[in-house]
Amino acid sequence: MSVNPLKKGDKVVMHTCIEAESNDGTIWTCKTDQFKHHPNHDYTVVMLEGYSGSFHTEYLQKVTI
């Protein structure tokens, strides 16, 4: 996990992925703390309010409003 893991309620934007192009400037709210779908995964995801499915945290940047 990252040094500062994303937490429920954090505000984030997407970057450097195809989803970021169609959601440019959209501020998302984390519905969950970041987690691994499976113990063997070497990456984490988070659920976002208004987004279907989980999202890879590598492509999210926390923002302060």
C-alpha positions in Angstrom: 0.0 0.0 0.0 1.0 3.6 -0.5 2.6 5.7 2.2 -0.7 7.8 2.6 -3.5 5.3 1.7 -6.8 6.7 0.4 -9.5 6.8 3.0 -13.3 6.9 2.8 -14.4 10.5 2.3 -11.1 11.6 0.5 -11.6 13.7 -2.7 -9.6 12.5 -5.7 -9.2 13.1 -9.4 -8.2 10.6 -12.1 -5.0 10.9 -14.1 -2.9 9.2 -16.8 -5.5 6.7 -17.8 -8.3 6.4 -20.4 -11.0 7.2 -17.8 -9.3 10.5 -16.9 -9.8 11.7 -20.5 -13.6 11.4 -20.2 -13.7 12.6 -16.6 -11.3 15.5 -16.9 -11.6 17.7 -13.8 -14.2 15.5 -12.1 -13.7 15.4 -8.4 -14.7 12.0 -6.9 -15.3 11.0 -3.3 -14.0 7.7 -2.0 -16.7 5.4 -0.8 -14.2 3.1 0.9 -10.7 3.0 2.2 -8.3 1.6 -0.4 -8.0 -2.2 -0.3 -6.7 -5.2 -2.2 -9.3 -7.4 -4.0 -7.1 -10.4 -3.4 -4.2 -10.9 -1.0 -1.9 -11.9 -3.9 -2.6 -8.6 -5.8 0.3 -6.1 -5.6 -2.0 -3.1 -6.2 -4.9 -1.4 -4.3 -8.3 -0.1 -5.4 -11.0 2.1 -4.0 -14.7 2.4 -4.6 -15.8 5.9 -5.8 -19.2 7.5 -5.3 -21.0 7.6 -8.6 -18.5 5.3 -10.4 -19.4 1.7 -11.2 -16.8 -0.8 -10.0 -13.5 -0.3 -8.2 -10.7 2.0 -9.4 -7.0 1.4 -9.3 -5.4 3.9 -6.8 -2.3 4.3 -8.9 -4.4 6.5 -11.2 -6.0 8.7 -8.5 -4.6 11.9 -7.0 -5.9 13.1 -3.7 -7.0 16.7 -3.8 -7.8 19.3 -1.1 -10.9 21.5 -1.6 
